[in-house]
């Protein structure tokens, strides 16, 4: 049986770090990224190093339904879906509120929808969320939660804007934690959907990690440095540290870990949550 893994956002940052860990856990690893060159570069490097898996670049925007169907077809052609690390996403400085929701939450739901028929005993997914919903204390009403839980509705963006309020949701610094809270909720519900076939789904919430994306956010938002200063470990995290947790979550050693979020933040939330 050929086992297949998928890493989205594999061309750089935490996605690339996940690819470098998972390349020894499966037989074929599909490196998904909008940036075809980035994915190709990482694949070439991994293949040259002689790992267990053959790394294969796959150019794809995770909001592209047809592209996701091609991804699922490629997995089915290769073998059995074993591991998915969904690290692709965008942060507040990278786009407007609509695009943040489309990529971070709707894209997660679209990926899950495309891969759901391939889930089987031993399949494991990890979706990247964020510590930001905890920091800004996202706590939706039942009505808003119901909208968040159905992100593939055609009018989802209009409904969530009206429910949360345009003043809040159109602020990208707030749209991002709302979208990532949706990812947290989606992961737990997908775990319930896939559990009966023996598949697992969890989410992972990074803190402030030293990546190009994280550096871009820190350059705009002064609160980022305040959070670094408040981190009990006194530093930012490294992509490799996040990837190590993802690798465990996707491994057979974590076979009873399901429907939960893992916070990898150096303890900053523990330090600031009561303030």
C-alpha positions in Angstrom: 0.0 0.0 0.0 1.4 3.4 -1.0 0.7 6.0 1.6 0.2 9.6 0.5 0.7 12.8 2.4 -0.3 16.4 1.6 1.2 19.6 2.9 -0.4 22.9 1.9 1.5 26.1 2.0 4.6 23.9 1.4 6.7 26.4 -0.4 7.9 28.3 2.7 7.5 28.9 6.4 5.7 26.5 8.6 4.3 24.6 5.6 7.8 23.9 4.3 8.9 22.8 7.8 6.0 20.4 7.9 7.0 19.0 4.5 10.6 18.4 5.8 9.2 16.4 8.7 6.5 14.4 6.9 8.7 13.4 4.0 9.8 10.4 6.2 6.3 9.4 7.3 4.7 8.6 3.9 5.7 7.1 0.5 4.6 10.1 -1.6 4.3 13.7 -0.4 2.3 16.2 -2.4 3.6 19.8 -1.8 0.7 22.1 -2.4 1.3 25.8 -2.9 0.0 28.7 -5.0 3.6 29.5 -5.6 4.6 26.7 -8.1 8.2 27.7 -8.0 8.4 27.5 -4.2 6.8 24.1 -4.2 9.1 22.9 -6.9 12.2 24.2 -5.1 11.3 22.4 -1.9 10.4 19.2 -3.8 13.7 19.2 -5.6 15.6 19.7 -2.4 13.8 16.9 -0.6 14.1 14.4 -3.4 17.9 15.1 -3.7 18.3 14.3 0.0 17.1 10.8 -0.4 14.1 10.7 2.0 11.5 7.9 2.2 8.9 9.8 0.2 9.0 11.0 -3.3 8.1 14.7 -3.1 5.8 16.0 -5.8 5.0 19.7 -6.3 1.3 20.6 -6.9 0.5 24.2 -7.8 -2.9 25.0 -6.3 -4.9 27.8 -4.7 -6.9 26.1 -1.9 -10.0 28.1 -2.8 -10.1 26.5 -6.3 -12.7 23.8 -6.2 -11.6 22.3 -9.6 -8.0 22.3 -8.5 -8.9 20.6 -5.3 -10.8 17.9 -7.3 -7.6 17.4 -9.3 -5.6 17.0 -6.0 -8.0 14.4 -4.7 -7.8 12.5 -7.9 -4.1 12.5 -7.8 -4.1 11.1 -4.3 -6.5 8.4 -5.3 -4.3 7.6 -8.3 -1.2 7.3 -6.1 -2.5 5.3 -3.1 -4.1 5.8 0.3 -4.4 9.2 2.0 -2.4 9.0 5.2 -1.6 12.5 6.4 -2.7 16.1 5.7 -1.0 19.2 7.1 -3.0 22.1 6.0 -0.7 25.1 6.7 -1.7 27.4 3.8 -3.3 30.6 5.0 -3.0 34.4 5.0 -2.8 36.9 7.8 -4.1 40.4 8.4 -1.5 42.3 6.4 -1.8 40.2 3.3 -5.4 40.8 2.1 -8.8 42.3 2.8 -11.3 40.6 5.2 -13.1 38.7 2.4 -9.9 37.1 1.1 -8.9 36.2 4.7 -12.1 34.3 5.2 -12.0 32.8 1.7 -8.5 31.3 2.2 -8.4 30.6 5.9 -11.8 29.2 6.6 -13.6 28.6 3.3 -10.4 27.1 1.8 -10.1 24.7 4.8 -13.7 23.6 4.3 -13.2 23.1 0.5 -10.0 21.1 1.1 -11.9 18.9 3.6 -14.8 18.4 1.2 -12.5 17.3 -1.6 -10.5 14.9 0.6 -13.4 13.5 2.6 -14.2 10.6 0.3 -10.5 9.4 0.6 -10.6 9.2 4.4 -10.0 5.7 5.8 -8.5 3.9 8.8 -5.4 5.8 9.8 -5.9 9.0 7.8 -5.1 12.1 9.9 -5.5 15.8 9.2 -4.1 18.8 11.0 -5.6 22.2 10.1 -3.7 25.3 11.1 -5.6 27.7 13.2 -4.1 30.4 15.5 -3.9 31.6 19.0 -5.5 34.9 17.9 -9.1 33.8 18.7 -8.0 33.2 22.3 -6.3 36.5 22.6 -9.2 38.6 21.4 -11.7 36.4 23.2 -13.8 35.3 20.2 -17.1 34.0 21.7 -19.8 33.8 19.1 -23.5 33.8 19.9 -25.3 30.6 18.8 -26.6 32.4 15.7 -23.1 33.5 14.6 -21.7 30.1 15.4 -24.2 28.5 13.1 -23.1 30.8 10.3 -19.4 30.0 11.0 -20.2 26.3 10.9 -21.5 26.5 7.4 -18.7 28.3 5.4 -19.6 26.7 2.1 -22.9 28.4 1.8 -22.9 30.7 -1.3 -23.8 33.8 0.8 -21.5 32.9 3.7 -19.4 36.1 3.5 -22.4 38.4 3.5 -24.1 36.5 6.3 -21.0 36.6 8.6 -20.4 40.3 7.9 -24.0 41.1 8.8 -24.0 38.9 11.9 -20.7 40.1 13.4 -21.1 43.7 12.1 -19.3 45.4 9.2 -17.3 47.6 11.6 -15.7 44.6 13.2 -15.5 42.1 10.4 -14.0 44.4 7.8 -11.1 45.2 10.2 -8.6 42.6 9.0 -7.1 42.4 12.5 -10.4 41.1 13.7 -11.5 39.2 10.5 -8.4 36.9 11.0 -9.3 35.6 14.5 -12.9 35.2 13.5 -11.8 33.1 10.5 -9.4 31.1 12.5 -12.0 30.5 15.2 -14.1 29.1 12.4 -11.2 26.7 11.5 -11.1 25.5 15.2 -14.8 24.8 15.1 -14.6 23.1 11.7 -11.8 20.8 12.7 -13.8 19.5 15.7 -16.9 18.9 13.6 -14.9 17.2 10.8 -13.4 14.9 13.5 -17.0 13.8 14.3 -17.8 13.3 10.6 -14.7 11.2 9.8 -14.3 9.3 13.1 -16.6 6.4 12.0 -14.2 5.4 9.2 -11.2 5.5 11.6 -9.8 8.9 10.4 -8.8 11.7 12.7 -8.9 15.6 12.5 -7.3 18.1 14.8 -6.3 21.7 14.6 -3.0 23.4 15.7 -2.8 27.0 16.9 0.7 28.5 16.5 1.8 31.5 18.6 4.3 34.0 17.2 6.5 32.0 14.9 9.6 33.4 13.2 8.5 33.1 9.5 8.4 35.7 6.7 4.6 36.0 7.3 5.2 36.5 11.0 7.8 39.2 10.4 5.4 41.0 8.1 2.8 41.1 10.8 5.3 42.2 13.5 6.4 45.1 11.3 2.8 46.5 11.3 1.4 45.5 14.7 3.2 46.7 17.8 1.3 44.2 19.9 3.3 41.5 18.3 6.5 42.6 20.1 4.5 43.0 23.3 3.4 39.4 23.0 6.9 38.2 22.4 8.0 40.1 25.5 5.2 38.4 27.5 6.1 34.9 26.3 7.5 32.9 29.2 10.1 31.4 27.0 11.3 34.8 26.0 11.4 34.3 22.3 9.5 33.6 19.1 8.9 30.0 18.0 10.6 28.3 15.1 8.8 26.7 12.2 10.6 23.4 13.0 9.1 23.4 16.5 5.6 23.7 15.1 6.3 21.1 12.4 7.6 18.6 15.1 4.2 18.9 16.9 2.3 18.4 13.6 4.4 15.4 12.8 3.5 13.8 16.1 -0.2 14.7 15.6 -0.2 13.0 12.3 1.7 9.9 13.4 0.4 6.6 14.6 1.6 7.5 18.1 -1.2 10.0 18.3 -3.8 7.5 17.2 -6.3 8.6 19.9 -5.8 12.3 19.5 -8.9 13.7 17.7 -11.2 16.7 17.5 -8.9 18.9 19.7 -6.8 22.0 19.2 -3.1 22.0 20.2 -1.7 25.4 21.2 2.0 25.9 20.4 2.7 29.4 21.7 5.6 29.2 24.1 3.2 29.9 27.0 2.1 33.4 26.0 -1.6 32.8 26.3 -1.0 31.4 29.8 0.8 34.6 30.6 -1.8 37.1 29.3 -5.2 35.3 29.5 -6.2 36.9 32.8 -5.3 40.4 31.8 
